[in-house]
């Protein structure tokens, strides 16, 4: 008789555990989706920064000096970022973009040449010191939360930040290997 009275409580406990298991799985899915989006955006931002860092002043390069042409670097960065993230001129995502919640904000962009190093900057709680010629960029973009994150009490939308630093390098080779 004692065992029959406990059967109902085990069923209630099992049902509760199944609900918790599915809710946890749904939250993990929402977090994984955001993480994958951030990685994809960071790769595209990296391409834009590398393109900007490749805009070297040819006269200085002849003397083995790495000097990034700031005007060309800014233009190359903007063009590559817009093409790779499918953005219009106002940095608003267009059809086919992996971003769909709102405009991308260019939080920080700086071309750092050898005359400015060491260069230290702070953005939010992040600080970096550069000791070589480079291009630094930080962008932010809104991301809609998944249904299960919202059901768990999370915000409807959050802002993600991506940061990339890229710089050119001179690789010396003997003349016979060129």
PADOMAR-131196 format. One record per residue (C-alpha): residue in one letter; x negated, z, y negated. Coordinates in steps of 0.5 Angstrom, whole numbers, plus 500, padded with zeros to 3 digits. Example, Ala and Ser with C-alpha at 12.3 -4.5 7.8 and 13.67 -1.06 7.14 Angstrom:
BEGIN
A475516509
S473514502
***
This chain:
BEGIN
X500500500
X494501495
X491494496
X498491494
X498494488
X491492486
X493484487
X496483481
X490486477
X485482480
X490475478
X490477471
X482479471
X481472474
X486468469
X482472464
X475470466
X477463467
X480462460
X473465457
X469461462
X473454459
X472457452
X465458452
X464451455
X468448449
X464452444
X457450447
X460443447
X461443440
X454446438
X451441443
X454435439
X452438432
X445439435
X445432438
X447429431
X442433427
X436430432
X439423431
X439424423
X432427423
X429421427
X433416422
X430421416
X423420419
X423413419
X425413412
X419418410
X414414414
X417407410
X415411404
X409413406
X406406408
X407404401
X400405399
X396402393
X392397395
X387397390
X385405392
X386403399
X380398398
X376404397
X378408402
X383412398
X390414400
X395413394
X402412395
X405408390
X411412388
X416407385
X415403391
X415409396
X422411393
X425404393
X423404401
X425411402
X432409399
X433402403
X431405410
X435411409
X441407407
X440402413
X439407418
X445412417
X449406414
X450409407
X453405401
X449406394
X452413393
X450415400
X457415403
X457414410
X460407412
X464404418
X459405424
X455411421
X454417425
X456421419
X463421418
X464427414
X462426407
X456424402
X449425404
X445429399
X438428397
X436435396
X428434395
X424428395
X417428393
X411423393
X405428394
X398424392
X391427393
X391429386
X396434387
X394437393
X395443395
X402442394
X407448395
X414447395
X420452397
X427449399
X432455401
X428460405
X423454407
X416454404
X411448406
X404447403
X401440404
X394439404
X394431404
X397425401
X405425404
X412424403
X417430403
X424429404
X430434405
X437431406
X444435407
X450432410
X457435411
X459436419
X466437421
X467443426
X470442433
X477444435
X474450439
X469452434
X475453429
X479456434
X474461435
X474463427
X468458425
X469454419
X472447419
X466444416
X459446415
X453443412
X447441416
X440440413
X434435415
X427436413
X421431414
X414430412
X410424413
X403422411
X399416412
X392416415
X386412415
X383411422
X376408422
X374403427
X367400428
X367393425
X367389432
X373393434
X378390428
***
